[in-house]
């Protein structure tokens, strides 16, 4: 039988399936039912995140209470009815700071919220399917989340970043050795991210066959595997066109023929490699901001909203299902308005102002 070659997205999904199988060995055997029941609801990447969170929870139970001190994989579903609301509250406190195997682990409010959300989803599945009698996770309130400042690049910082990638200034001797080979690729990646707002995982997954320069668009795979068409402007088109001329001269490793962005090993770039590339350049900007690929996405969201004043359009570009998720990208817009207003606000009139208003208020 001829072996079928998987494309990037099929290969990634297959790796995630294998990873989940390994994680299930560290969980009670009945947990497999939960993940099977969620096949059509959450992505394979989200399943892995939930599995890690549940491992932390069951390891906490195992280590903190003698009645649970036997192999975790042997736990029966009935154990869920033995766990109380207080058990989960103590678990949330444990997450703030704990040590295990010589390592220290901490969770801020967002880390604890994510782990509690995983546990709520887990309990909800068994409770609504009438497999357990109680749902103590539902009795525990989610941690209050404080709004984090949205970090993005200013217009001049975007210009400085792209100039930096074009001329290679400020690179170390080690980084400069590979500049000529990677400069066009790196410039194109940053231009695509800043010009379309796609996620780093979506950028990594781009194929040559996804790009249509004639129609100024490319196809991406969003979270959950859904495909979307993203349109772009002249600057992105020019960068992609120049890069494709170079890309067509490179012979990729077998299985990577259609990959758009290649690593030094002529394989599809990984998410980590792309994140490191972004950090390499953004770290040389004259700014105190810590810029990641997600911050480039926030930069795009802000700039597009300034141009269009259409939050629904921006939500569509970013692939947000809920437009309220998109609103947080525009704190800087109202900041700009407040800044301009206060600059025009005066406690005292200038001396050269006319006398026409001096008697106002009589």
C-alpha positions in Angstrom: 0.0 0.0 0.0 1.3 3.4 -1.0 2.1 5.6 2.0 0.1 8.8 2.0 2.0 12.1 2.5 0.3 14.4 4.9 0.3 18.2 4.4 1.4 20.6 7.1 -2.0 20.9 8.8 -2.8 17.2 8.6 0.7 16.4 10.0 0.2 19.0 12.9 -3.2 17.5 13.7 -1.7 14.0 13.8 1.1 15.1 16.1 -1.5 16.6 18.4 -3.5 13.4 18.5 -0.4 11.4 19.5 0.5 14.0 22.1 -2.9 13.8 23.7 -2.7 10.0 23.8 0.6 10.3 25.8 -1.0 12.8 28.2 -4.0 10.6 28.8 -1.7 8.0 30.3 -1.1 10.5 33.1 -4.9 11.0 33.7 -7.7 8.7 35.1 -8.7 6.3 32.4 -12.3 7.7 32.3 -11.0 11.0 31.1 -10.8 9.6 27.6 -14.6 9.8 27.3 -14.4 13.6 28.0 -12.0 14.2 25.2 -13.9 12.0 22.7 -17.1 13.8 23.6 -15.3 17.1 22.8 -14.1 16.1 19.3 -16.5 18.4 17.5 -16.3 21.2 20.0 -12.7 22.1 20.7 -9.5 21.9 18.6 -6.7 19.3 19.2 -4.5 22.1 20.5 -7.1 23.1 23.1 -7.5 19.5 24.1 -3.8 19.3 24.9 -4.0 22.5 27.0 -7.0 21.0 28.9 -5.2 17.8 29.4 -2.2 19.6 31.0 -4.5 21.5 33.2 -6.3 18.4 34.4 -3.0 16.7 35.1 -2.1 19.5 37.5 -5.5 19.1 39.2 -5.3 15.3 39.7 -1.7 15.5 40.8 -2.7 18.0 43.4 -5.5 15.7 44.6 -3.0 12.8 44.7 -0.4 14.7 46.7 -2.7 16.6 49.1 -5.2 14.0 50.3 -4.5 10.5 51.6 -7.8 9.1 50.3 -6.6 9.9 46.7 -3.1 8.6 47.3 -3.1 5.8 44.8 -2.2 5.7 41.0 -4.1 8.4 39.2 -4.8 6.3 36.2 -6.8 4.0 38.4 -9.2 6.7 39.6 -12.8 5.9 38.9 -15.4 8.4 37.7 -17.1 8.3 41.1 -14.1 10.2 42.5 -15.6 13.4 40.9 -18.6 13.2 43.4 -16.1 12.9 46.3 -14.5 16.2 45.4 -16.0 19.2 47.2 -16.2 22.9 46.5 -13.6 23.5 49.2 -11.2 21.0 47.5 -11.4 23.1 44.4 -11.0 26.4 46.4 -7.9 25.0 48.1 -6.6 23.9 44.6 -7.0 27.5 43.3 -4.9 28.7 46.3 -2.3 26.0 45.6 -2.0 27.3 42.0 -0.8 30.6 43.2 2.5 29.1 44.3 3.7 25.5 44.6 6.8 23.4 44.2 7.0 20.0 42.5 10.1 18.0 41.6 12.4 20.7 42.6 10.7 23.4 40.4 8.6 26.4 41.5 5.4 27.0 39.7 3.2 30.2 39.9 0.0 31.3 38.3 -1.4 34.8 38.0 -5.1 35.5 37.8 -5.2 34.6 34.2 -3.4 31.3 34.7 -5.8 30.3 37.5 -8.8 31.4 35.4 -7.7 29.2 32.5 -7.2 26.1 34.8 -10.5 26.7 36.5 -12.2 27.0 33.1 -10.7 23.7 32.1 -12.0 22.1 35.2 -15.5 23.6 34.8 -15.7 22.3 31.2 -14.6 18.9 32.5 -17.2 18.7 35.2 -19.9 20.1 33.0 -19.5 17.3 30.5 -20.0 14.6 33.0 -22.8 16.4 34.9 -25.0 17.3 31.9 -24.6 13.7 30.7 -25.9 12.5 34.1 -22.7 10.5 34.8 -22.1 12.3 38.1 -24.4 13.7 40.7 -22.6 16.9 41.7 -20.8 19.8 40.0 -18.6 21.5 42.6 -16.6 23.3 39.9 -19.7 25.3 39.0 -19.9 26.6 42.6 -16.4 28.2 42.4 -16.4 31.8 40.9 -13.9 32.7 38.2 -11.0 34.9 39.4 -11.6 38.6 38.7 -9.4 39.6 35.8 -7.9 43.0 35.7 -7.5 44.6 32.2 -4.0 44.4 30.9 -2.6 47.3 28.9 -2.6 46.5 25.2 0.9 46.9 23.9 1.5 47.8 20.3 4.0 49.6 18.1 3.5 53.3 17.2 3.7 54.4 13.6 7.3 55.5 13.9 8.3 52.3 15.6 6.8 50.3 12.7 8.9 52.3 10.3 12.0 51.8 12.4 11.4 48.0 12.6 11.1 47.6 8.9 14.1 49.8 8.2 16.1 47.7 10.7 15.2 44.5 8.9 16.0 45.9 5.5 19.5 47.3 6.4 20.5 44.9 9.2 21.7 47.6 11.5 22.4 46.8 15.2 22.8 43.0 14.5 25.5 41.2 16.4 28.4 39.6 14.4 26.7 36.2 14.8 23.4 37.5 13.6 24.9 39.4 10.7 26.4 36.1 9.3 22.9 35.0 8.3 21.5 38.4 7.4 21.9 38.3 3.7 20.3 34.9 3.4 17.3 35.6 5.7 16.7 39.4 5.3 14.1 39.1 2.5 12.3 36.3 4.3 12.3 38.1 7.6 11.2 41.4 6.1 8.3 39.6 4.3 7.2 37.8 7.5 7.1 41.1 9.5 5.4 42.9 6.6 2.7 40.2 6.4 2.1 40.2 10.2 1.9 44.0 10.4 -0.1 44.3 7.2 -2.7 41.6 7.8 -2.8 40.8 11.5 -2.5 37.1 11.1 -1.4 34.9 14.0 2.1 33.5 14.1 0.6 29.9 13.8 -1.3 31.0 10.7 1.8 32.6 9.2 3.8 29.4 9.8 1.1 27.4 8.1 1.0 29.5 4.9 1.7 27.6 1.7 2.9 28.9 -1.7 -0.4 27.6 -3.1 -2.3 29.7 -0.6 -1.0 33.0 -2.1 -2.8 34.8 -4.9 -0.8 38.0 -5.8 -3.2 38.8 -8.7 -6.2 39.1 -6.3 -4.1 40.5 -3.4 -5.1 37.7 -1.0 -4.1 34.5 0.7 -5.8 31.6 2.4 -5.1 30.9 6.1 -6.3 28.2 8.5 -7.8 29.8 11.6 -8.3 28.3 15.1 -10.3 25.1 14.8 -9.1 24.5 11.3 -11.6 26.9 9.6 -10.2 28.5 6.4 -10.4 32.2 5.7 -9.4 34.5 2.9 -7.3 37.5 3.9 -6.8 40.5 1.6 -3.7 42.6 1.7 -2.4 45.9 0.3 0.4 46.9 -2.1 3.2 46.8 0.5 2.4 43.2 1.5 2.0 42.2 -2.1 5.4 43.7 -3.1 7.1 41.9 -0.2 5.5 38.6 -1.0 6.4 39.0 -4.7 10.0 39.7 -4.0 10.3 36.8 -1.5 8.6 34.3 -3.8 11.2 35.1 -6.5 13.8 34.0 -3.9 11.8 31.1 -2.5 11.5 29.6 -6.0 15.3 29.2 -6.1 15.5 27.2 -2.8 15.2 23.4 -2.9 13.2 22.5 0.2 13.5 19.3 2.2 11.1 16.6 1.0 7.7 17.2 2.5 8.2 21.0 2.6 7.8 21.7 -1.1 4.7 23.9 -0.6 5.8 25.6 2.6 6.0 29.4 2.1 8.5 30.4 4.8 11.5 28.1 5.2 14.1 27.8 8.0 17.8 27.6 7.5 17.4 23.9 7.2 15.0 24.4 4.3 12.1 23.1 6.3 8.9 24.9 7.2 9.6 27.4 9.9 8.3 26.5 13.4 6.3 28.8 15.6 9.2 29.1 18.0 11.7 30.0 15.2 9.3 32.8 13.9 8.8 34.1 17.5 12.6 34.2 18.0 13.1 36.0 14.7 10.5 38.7 15.7 12.2 39.1 19.1 15.6 39.4 17.5 14.6 42.5 15.6 12.1 44.1 17.9 14.5 43.8 20.8 16.8 46.3 19.0 14.2 49.0 18.7 14.6 52.0 21.0 11.5 51.1 23.0 10.8 49.7 26.5 8.0 47.6 25.0 8.3 43.8 24.8 7.1 43.1 21.3 5.9 39.6 20.3 4.1 38.4 17.2 0.8 39.0 19.0 1.8 42.6 19.6 2.2 43.0 15.9 -1.3 41.7 15.5 -2.5 44.3 18.0 -0.6 46.9 16.0 -2.5 45.9 12.9 -5.8 46.0 14.6 -5.3 49.5 15.9 -4.0 50.8 12.6 -6.9 49.3 10.6 -9.5 50.7 13.0 -7.9 54.2 12.7 -8.2 53.9 8.9 -11.7 52.5 8.7 -13.4 53.2 12.1 -15.2 49.9 11.4 -14.9 47.5 14.4 -16.8 44.8 12.6 -14.4 44.8 9.7 -11.4 44.6 12.1 -13.0 41.7 13.9 -13.4 39.9 10.6 -9.8 40.5 9.7 -8.6 39.2 13.0 -10.9 36.2 13.0 -12.6 37.2 16.3 -16.0 35.5 16.8 -17.0 38.1 19.4 -16.7 41.8 18.4 -16.2 42.6 22.1 -12.9 40.7 21.9 -11.9 43.2 19.3 -12.7 46.3 21.2 -9.7 46.0 23.5 -7.4 46.7 20.6 -8.6 50.3 20.5 -7.8 51.7 23.9 -5.1 53.8 22.2 -7.7 55.4 20.0 -9.5 56.9 22.9 -6.1 57.7 24.5 -5.3 59.8 21.4 -8.6 61.6 21.7 -8.0 62.4 25.4 -4.4 63.5 24.7 -5.5 65.9 22.0 -8.3 67.3 24.2 -6.1 68.0 27.2 -3.5 69.7 25.0 -6.2 72.3 24.1 -7.4 72.6 27.7 -6.1 75.8 29.5 -6.5 77.0 33.0 -5.5 80.6 32.0 -5.7 82.4 28.7 -2.5 83.4 27.0 -1.5 87.0 27.4 -1.9 87.7 23.7 -5.5 86.4 23.7 -8.2 89.0 22.9 -10.1 90.7 25.7 -13.4 89.6 24.3 -13.9 86.8 26.8 -12.6 88.7 29.9 -16.0 89.8 31.0 -17.7 86.4 30.5 -19.6 85.2 33.5 -20.8 88.6 34.6 
